[in-house]
Amino acid sequence: MATTKVVRKSLKDQVKKILIERIVEGTLVPGDRIKELQVAKELGTSQAPVREAIRCLETLGYIDHIPHVGAMVKNFNRRELEEAYQVREAVEVFAVAGLEETCDEEACAPLLAVLERCLTDMQTAVAQREIQLLTKADNRFHRAIVEFSGNTTMVSVWDSLKIQVQVVGTLVEAAMPLQTIYELHPPIVGALRQQRSRDAAALLTDHYRTIKTFWGRSD
C-alpha cells in the first residue's frame, strides 16, 4: 500500500477515513487482513488510534473480527450487496426526481459542471484502462446528484453504502467493458441539461438494471 502519513488532530478519525478510502478504492478487498501494527507503522502513529479505528469500522459493519485471525475486510453476502444497491438506486432516483420543479438551467449549472468533469475523468480512465480512476469518477458522479438535492440524510445513507457498492463494482468490472460503464452516464447528463428530471430518473433506473445484468454474468 502507498505510504500515507497522518497529522495529529483526531488520529482515530483520520485512520478510519484512510482505511475506508482503501476499501472503497479496492486497495483493500473483502477477506484482506488489516494488521494493526503494520498500519500503525505505515501511518506513523501508535497502535491505539488504529485499534480504535478498526473497532469503529467493526461497529459500522465494514470489518469482521475473526477469532485467532484478527480484523478482516468484511465479505458481504449476495443479499447484503443486492439490498445496498437497491437502496442506493432508490436514493439517487428520488434525488433526481426531486429536481423537476427546482432545477432550471441556471440552478442546475453547478451540478452539470461537476457531472461534465466526472464524464471527462471517466473518458480518460477508459482510454488508460485505469479501473480505480473510473471508479472514483463514477462515485463522484453519483454522489454529486444526491448531494445537489440538499438532503443531508440521503447523502449520509449514500455514503454508508460505498463499501458494498465497491464490492459490486469489482464483480461487474470482471464482466462489463469499461466503455459500456461510461456510456451509461452521458444520457443522464443530457436529460438534466434539458430539464427532463423524470427522464434522468428513468435513465438512472436503466443504469442500475444494466449493472445488475452484468453483475449476474460475473457469478
C-alpha positions as CSV (number, residue, x, y, z in Angstrom):
1,M,0.0,0.0,0.0
2,A,1.1,3.6,-0.7
3,T,2.8,5.4,2.2
4,T,0.5,7.9,3.9
5,K,1.3,9.9,7.0
6,V,-1.3,11.4,9.3
7,V,-1.1,14.5,11.4
8,R,-2.3,14.9,14.9
9,K,-5.9,16.0,15.0
10,S,-8.2,13.1,15.5
11,L,-6.0,10.2,14.8
12,K,-8.7,7.7,15.1
13,D,-10.9,9.5,12.6
14,Q,-8.0,10.0,10.2
15,V,-7.0,6.3,10.3
16,K,-10.7,5.4,9.8
17,K,-11.0,7.6,6.8
18,I,-7.8,6.2,5.2
19,L,-9.0,2.6,5.7
20,I,-12.4,3.4,4.3
21,E,-10.8,5.0,1.3
22,R,-8.6,2.0,0.7
23,I,-11.6,-0.4,0.9
24,V,-13.7,1.8,-1.4
25,E,-10.9,2.2,-4.0
26,G,-10.2,-1.5,-3.9
27,T,-6.7,-1.3,-2.4
28,L,-8.2,-3.4,0.4
29,V,-10.6,-6.1,-0.7
30,P,-13.0,-8.4,1.1
31,G,-11.1,-11.0,3.0
32,D,-7.9,-8.9,3.4
33,R,-6.5,-8.9,6.8
34,I,-5.8,-5.5,8.4
35,K,-2.7,-5.8,10.6
36,E,-2.8,-3.2,13.4
37,L,1.0,-2.9,13.8
38,Q,1.6,-2.7,10.1
39,V,-0.9,0.1,9.6
40,A,0.4,2.0,12.6
41,K,4.0,1.9,11.3
42,E,2.9,2.9,7.8
43,L,0.9,5.9,9.0
44,G,3.5,6.9,11.6
45,T,1.2,6.6,14.6
46,S,0.8,4.4,17.6
47,Q,-1.4,1.3,17.6
48,A,-4.0,2.9,19.8
49,P,-5.8,5.1,17.2
50,V,-5.5,2.2,14.6
51,R,-7.2,-0.1,17.1
52,E,-9.9,2.4,17.8
53,A,-10.5,3.0,14.0
54,I,-10.7,-0.8,13.4
55,R,-13.3,-1.1,16.2
56,C,-15.3,1.7,14.7
57,L,-15.3,0.0,11.3
58,E,-16.4,-3.2,13.0
59,T,-19.3,-1.3,14.5
60,L,-20.2,0.1,11.1
61,G,-20.1,-3.4,9.6
62,Y,-17.2,-2.9,7.3
63,I,-14.7,-5.1,9.1
64,D,-15.2,-8.5,10.8
65,H,-13.1,-9.7,13.7
66,I,-12.2,-13.3,13.3
67,P,-11.0,-15.2,16.4
68,H,-7.4,-16.2,16.2
69,V,-7.0,-14.3,12.9
70,G,-7.8,-10.7,13.6
71,A,-9.5,-7.9,11.7
72,M,-10.5,-8.6,8.1
73,V,-12.4,-6.6,5.5
74,K,-16.0,-7.9,5.6
75,N,-17.1,-10.4,2.9
76,F,-20.7,-9.3,2.1
77,N,-23.1,-11.9,1.0
78,R,-25.2,-11.6,-2.2
79,R,-28.3,-10.5,-0.4
80,E,-26.5,-7.7,1.5
81,L,-25.0,-6.4,-1.7
82,E,-28.3,-6.5,-3.6
83,E,-30.0,-4.6,-0.7
84,A,-27.3,-2.0,-0.7
85,Y,-27.7,-1.5,-4.4
86,Q,-31.4,-1.2,-4.2
87,V,-31.2,1.5,-1.5
88,R,-28.6,3.4,-3.5
89,E,-30.7,3.3,-6.6
90,A,-33.8,4.5,-4.7
91,V,-31.9,7.4,-3.1
92,E,-30.4,8.6,-6.4
93,V,-33.7,8.3,-8.3
94,F,-35.6,10.2,-5.6
95,A,-32.9,12.9,-5.6
96,V,-33.1,13.4,-9.4
97,A,-36.9,13.3,-9.5
98,G,-37.0,16.0,-6.8
99,L,-35.2,18.4,-9.2
100,E,-38.1,18.6,-11.6
101,E,-39.6,21.8,-10.1
102,T,-36.5,23.4,-8.8
103,C,-33.7,22.8,-11.3
104,D,-33.9,25.2,-14.2
105,E,-30.9,25.8,-16.5
106,E,-29.3,28.3,-14.2
107,A,-30.0,26.5,-10.9
108,C,-28.6,23.2,-12.4
109,A,-25.5,24.7,-13.8
110,P,-23.2,23.9,-10.8
111,L,-24.4,20.3,-10.8
112,L,-24.0,19.9,-14.6
113,A,-20.4,21.3,-14.4
114,V,-19.5,18.7,-11.8
115,L,-21.1,15.9,-13.8
116,E,-19.3,17.0,-17.0
117,R,-15.9,16.9,-15.2
118,C,-16.7,13.4,-14.0
119,L,-17.5,12.3,-17.6
120,T,-14.2,13.7,-18.7
121,D,-12.4,11.8,-16.0
122,M,-14.3,8.7,-16.8
123,Q,-13.3,9.0,-20.5
124,T,-9.7,9.4,-19.5
125,A,-9.9,6.3,-17.3
126,V,-11.4,4.2,-20.1
127,A,-8.7,5.3,-22.5
128,Q,-6.0,4.4,-20.0
129,R,-7.8,1.4,-18.7
130,E,-7.5,2.8,-15.2
131,I,-10.2,1.0,-13.2
132,Q,-9.6,2.8,-10.0
133,L,-9.8,6.2,-11.7
134,L,-13.0,5.2,-13.4
135,T,-14.5,4.1,-10.0
136,K,-13.6,7.4,-8.4
137,A,-15.1,9.4,-11.2
138,D,-18.2,7.2,-11.2
139,N,-18.7,7.6,-7.5
140,R,-18.2,11.4,-7.7
141,F,-20.8,11.5,-10.5
142,H,-23.5,9.6,-8.5
143,R,-22.7,11.3,-5.2
144,A,-22.9,14.8,-6.8
145,I,-26.5,14.1,-7.8
146,V,-27.5,13.1,-4.3
147,E,-25.6,16.0,-2.7
148,F,-27.2,18.5,-5.0
149,S,-30.6,17.6,-3.6
150,G,-29.6,19.3,-0.4
151,N,-30.9,16.3,1.7
152,T,-28.1,15.6,4.1
153,T,-29.8,12.4,5.3
154,M,-29.8,11.0,1.8
155,V,-26.2,11.9,1.4
156,S,-25.3,10.1,4.7
157,V,-27.3,7.0,3.6
158,W,-25.5,7.0,0.2
159,D,-22.1,7.4,1.9
160,S,-22.8,4.5,4.2
161,L,-23.1,2.1,1.1
162,K,-19.9,3.0,-0.6
163,I,-18.0,-0.2,0.5
164,Q,-20.8,-2.6,-0.6
165,V,-21.1,-0.8,-3.9
166,Q,-17.3,-1.1,-4.4
167,V,-17.6,-4.8,-3.9
168,V,-20.3,-5.0,-6.6
169,G,-18.2,-2.8,-8.8
170,T,-15.3,-5.2,-8.6
171,L,-17.5,-8.0,-9.7
172,V,-19.1,-6.0,-12.5
173,E,-15.7,-4.9,-13.9
174,A,-14.8,-8.5,-14.5
175,A,-17.8,-8.8,-16.9
176,M,-18.6,-5.3,-18.1
177,P,-16.4,-3.3,-20.6
178,L,-15.3,0.0,-19.1
179,Q,-16.6,1.8,-22.2
180,T,-20.0,0.4,-21.5
181,I,-19.9,1.7,-17.9
182,Y,-19.0,5.1,-19.2
183,E,-21.8,5.1,-21.8
184,L,-24.5,4.8,-19.1
185,H,-23.7,8.3,-17.8
186,P,-23.9,10.9,-20.7
187,P,-27.6,10.4,-21.3
188,I,-28.3,11.2,-17.7
189,V,-26.4,14.5,-18.0
190,G,-28.2,15.2,-21.3
191,A,-31.6,14.8,-19.7
192,L,-30.7,17.0,-16.8
193,R,-29.3,19.7,-19.2
194,Q,-32.7,19.8,-20.9
195,Q,-34.5,19.9,-17.5
196,R,-36.0,16.5,-18.1
197,S,-35.6,15.3,-14.5
198,R,-38.1,12.4,-14.9
199,D,-36.2,11.1,-17.9
200,A,-33.0,11.4,-15.9
201,A,-34.5,9.4,-13.1
202,A,-35.7,6.7,-15.6
203,L,-32.2,6.6,-17.1
204,L,-30.7,6.1,-13.6
205,T,-33.1,3.1,-13.2
206,D,-31.9,1.7,-16.5
207,H,-28.3,2.3,-15.4
208,Y,-28.8,0.1,-12.4
209,R,-30.7,-2.5,-14.3
210,T,-27.8,-2.8,-16.7
211,I,-25.3,-3.1,-13.9
212,K,-27.4,-5.9,-12.3
213,T,-27.4,-7.7,-15.6
214,F,-23.6,-7.7,-15.9
215,W,-23.3,-8.5,-12.2
216,G,-25.3,-11.7,-12.8
217,R,-22.8,-12.7,-15.5
218,S,-19.9,-12.4,-13.1
219,D,-21.3,-15.2,-10.9
